[in-house]
């Protein structure tokens, strides 16, 4: 089985990215063929600072490697190293109706938040479909925000296969229900670009400050605290198993709990959880040239798979006019 997912280097990676996607991808390495890429073409829809894009691309690569992505076992590359994806994107564009793209929630949400409504942002789901279909992916582990995009990829693949004959694998989204949408410190979806993220590789002081500013309600100390729509409870729960979650729930429901104490505890848990990964990451930072080599080799290895699907698609639509 092929499992694929990507991440935009549009900022620093956060707990939402980690628990909904990165951690699950890394777990998949044991049982599947894993395809993982840094989506820098996609990031261009929101980043227009070249230095920042370069830096965040390398940062994301180091994050993934430190968190356990094994480039020998898996396919790991930077999206822009395989321009094949653009050719496929164009082929897919021609079986994609405007109506399908107009229904994209992500496009509507982003433009409502002030991101300029460019053609790139509008066509984002087509490029994402190309990312998925180019490698014959069966499963796409994502957070709930990306579910619709995977459904669009399925629609496009189905339409293409129907029009030009069997070409692509029809992929499916893989969403973990318990962690479908992880809230940020303001209770909205945690996002790199909304200024509400808890970053996994923050400095100690910045991390403490972030955790201490998680939004809480004004329930008096001597009353039970709500757990529903409570970002503090939800973020803390990410680090617990079922029994731990039950215990945390009881603590919230017992009068006397102080949010400030829970936040301090949570800071300690996050800091400890990522400690071994921080050390590994520091090694990659010291050896940046090795990271670049890993990415180049990853692109070469992945190109072979991309060529196979692209050639098939080119032939099936009739671009190969010598046949
Ligand atoms: N808050 C979240 N809860 C659950 N899943 C999340 N993901 C992101 N935020 C949450 C999942 O992380 C993966 C990578 O996301 P992405 O970088 O490709 O794009 P995104 O969904 O747009 O993430 P951000 O952080 O919100 O980035 P910006 O601010 O640049 O748009 C995806 O699987 C996503 O579902």
Boltz pocket constraint, residues with backbone or C-beta under 6 A from the ligand:
constraints:
  - pocket:
      binder: B
      contacts: [[A, 5], [A, 6], [A, 7], [A, 8], [A, 9], [A, 10], [A, 11], [A, 16], [A, 17], [A, 18], [A, 20], [A, 21], [A, 39], [A, 46], [A, 141], [A, 142], [A, 143], [A, 144], [A, 145], [A, 146], [A, 179], [A, 180], [A, 181], [A, 182], [A, 183], [A, 184], [A, 189], [A, 190], [A, 191], [A, 192], [A, 193], [A, 194]]
      max_distance: 6.0
